[in-house]
Amino acid sequence: MNFVTVQFVAFLAVTWLLFVLLPGRFRWPLLLLASYVFYATWSIPFVAVILLTTSIDYIASLIVHKNASPGVRKSALWGAIGLNLLVLGFFKYFNFFLDINSSLMSALGVTNKLPAHLNILLPLGISYYTFEAISYLVDVYRGAKPAPNWLAYNFYIMYFPHLIAGPIVRFNELWPQYREGIRLPSVARFGKGMELLLLGYFFKVVIADNCATVSDPVFANPHAFSVLSIYTAVLCFAGQLYFDFLGYTHIARGASLLFNLELPINFNHPLNANNMANFWQRWQISLSRWLHDYLYVPLGGSRKFLPRTMLNVFLTLFIAGIWHGAGWTFVVLGTYFGCTVAGYHAYRRLRKKVLKSNDRAVTSHPVYSAVAHVITFTLIVLSGVLFRSQSLDTELTIINHLVRLRSLFADVTAAIGNGAFTEIGLSTVMLFVLVSGPYVVRVYERLYAPAPYWLKLQTATAMAVLCWIFCAQYTPPFIYFQF
Amino acid sequence: MRRVRAARSWQLKTLSDRDTKTEYPNDSIRADNFRQIEHELAVSIETSERLLSKHNTIWKVVAGVLAILGTLVLLEMLARVSVCLIKPSQFGDPEYDSKYLIAREKLPAGTPCIYFLGTSYTSRGIYTDLIEDRLKRAGYPIVVRNLGCSGGYPMDVLFFLKEALRNSPGPFAIAYEVNHGGFNSTPEVINGHGKVFRESYLGGCEVSDWSHFKEADMWLKRNLYLVRYRAMFKKVLSSVPKYVFASDENVYRARTKSVHFESSPAGWAPVYPFLNDYVLTETMRLRQNLLGYLTPGSDGSKTKAKYDCLERVYELCRERHAPLLMVRIPMHPAFLKQCDRRMQVTAEQTAALFKQAADIEGATLIDIHDDQVDAHYVDCDHLNAQGAVAASNRIADALLTDDNKSLLQSLLGKGK
């Protein structure tokens, strides 16, 4: 069930009404049931996959918790993690392995006995709930209390607002909120939830989907477009990706607040980051946090010498890249993220060595800050090209166009000469939309928060109608639903 | 109320105690935070005090409902103004609306009718009032309606036909357009369009008796422009950046740009421009991928969705024992040659294919495709007004031949 459908809105409304009518202790079981209905509308057989993996994870967590023998605990932990990764690997990466195998075999001139491709459907949200299951198992191994029963654990995994595309929550963040039943949300919380829902729909259907209309044709056939068009499309895709995911997260958090359960924030103006490491602290925060706590730190983090730190950073972000999808484009994406962030770590160490006590003064200088922002923004937008391109050929074509600055200048001059401002205008607007986040939030808080009650309601109504209009005919699913 | 005040004074006291404590004497940020919390708490207590006042709450609810309703009324009025300023159609194509009006027009019970179904070739190229007049003068008072629609999506045609039959349940015959081009979209396009169509106002007009939900939906669509023209508003709003930055006035005036048409009550055709070499070559180049009406070529699945809808039209005829006519619409000879060359069939083979299709369906084929007069075309495959008059006369002639008179008589007989 796509979040941007009438069915979902109706489902949310009915679930909320039942939630209000039931006593507190029955509310989370109701939400669990609703989550199963939500997932079953997409695929009933895959409900069995979740049931199986959650059962095994829960049993493993009990073994880890109750058993004193380190060997048994470790075996149970690694067994369960291995099983989760095996399921994820099979559904998500098996075809990619078959592709590699097929290419290798043909290169070596050996007869390929394996099939070239299998018709495997990816279970919705598998990348996210696998990470949540792993975090739960590791936390229990590290000494946290396991869920008191299977249902409680199952609710943590299945809770529908965060099931499909996060935010990745930890058990000890969600469990205290429903341990003693769930109370009804306060008026303020309900209002906040509605506000997040509306903003989420606005970001998705008004901004992201309209950006897609500009970027999709260009990414489908970049050869047919001018350099200026490609620049516009790349900027629009950056906007599409950000607002699509931000919209999803807002809807997830807003829907959850209606049920008085708070999910963590996932974005903090990532396009305003001043370096790539900072970008990962602002983009998909729950995933970054997971990667940091369950991958980067166990690998050694930054406690070791610089080359080792760089390797750890590279490995962590390489895995983040291929976690997004199976294909060479995602391998390139992971390598790109790994190299840029590891490169930044090396640069920072060098800078501190050279500047010594002047480091703080230099980095806080407005010119340095502006240059850092521009470089980081360019790198982020470029990562969008690697993320969006369907093939390495498309990636290369687009990058090849992007580096032709002389052609860009010629296109811009010609466009101005002909009075065709559409692409220049769109690019300028997109640039403004992408970087003005913090200022817009500030204005929003200053103007909207003190506004009279009736005016807020009127604005919300107008926004809801606008979103409803933009949902007409067809609304593409969220980009991250495919992961 | 007393309890809230007590809580307020206690919390403010606690905060001020914490603030004056020297736990963080040099930490201005912490002190700022305390002040902020104090302020927020004061605001929230004030708000809750107000909320607790029952009188105030009722007024707030009333004001809230009024604010929401007022905004909706305002938006609806804005929608009505917008619809007046631009051509009103949920597809951005007023032709659909005009065809829908024709389909909904009620005829007296038992009135016999011939429905022409097809693409823009039919919509523009057949003057049904002319045919109707000719039939009437020959002693066959039969109503003739043109339900052809540009774009040529079979779902639309099927819908228009169903709507017409619902409103005028008299005896009828169907004249179905056959040609090399129209209806030849891929299943993706046809199915995608079908979805758009089903969700649109026209699609929603097909109200089932059992569905109160759909009736309510239709009531909204009939009465609220905001609901009815929702898809059009999306299209217009999505194009705003294009309008804002475009220098070419044709871009933003395209929607209101008037084109000179010679209108007919049930059909229309553009008078200008007449066909010239450039238009002929250019339109032939553009149309070359849209061939294969009866010859799906190597990709047999390409036209499956289309055939499903055609099959439904034939079924409707069979169910009601209605005669079926197939009308092969005129096209420019140069274009026909190109079609035959691309589909690797000769003109004779094409003619035989159409005949074969008509025989299978038990239909009467009216073949008027061989209009070779340049002045009858507006481009390689659309007739202009002069061509439409000629084509309509030829159809009337064909209907009034001795072979087909029995068909007209049977229609009249059923009507009586």
Interface residues (C-beta under 8 A of the other chain):
Chain A: V187 A188 N210 T213 N418 G419 A420 F421 T422 I424 G425 L426 V429 Y453 W454 L455 L457 Q458 T461 A462 V465 L466 W468 I469 F470 A472 Q473 Y474
Chain B: S44 L51 K60 A63 G64 L66 A67 I68 G70 T71 L72 L75 G192 K195 V196 E199 S200 L226 R230 A231 F233 K234 L237 S238 P241 K242 V244 F245 A246 S247 D248
